[in-house]
Amino acid sequence: MAEFSELLKRLKAERKRLLQELEQMQSSQRELERRAGGPFGERGEEASQVLELEKRLDMEKRLKKALAEIDHVLEKYDAGTYGLCDSCGNPIEPARLEALPQASLCLSCKARQTRDAR
């Protein structure tokens, strides 16, 4: 596992950054709602407010998904299976892990997953 120690540091740093970003986003939203009296303020019909809320919720969803991916590979690291594909069990290409440390699928399985999703 020593060869993955630098990737582990990167994963933990990214996890910390994502958590801070998510907390900051949620905190600023709570403050806006507190001042405005709700998620839409006094004029809940405003399209721009609805659009902003949708954008914030989408961003929050993406942050939570990224956190879940990182948590998954950190669990794999603890279990001694980091670097192995979740689907086929073969080693994930080192260049792929270097580029995307939270990768849990090898290139072949990821390509198959993307193709099947279409």
Secondary structure, 3 states (H helix, E strand, C coil): CHHHHHHHHHHHHHHHHHHHHHHHHHHHHHHHHHHHCCCCCCCCCCHHHHHHHHHHHHHHHHHHHHHHHHHHHHHHHHHCCCCECCCCCCECCHHHHHHCCCCCCCHHHHHHHHHHHC
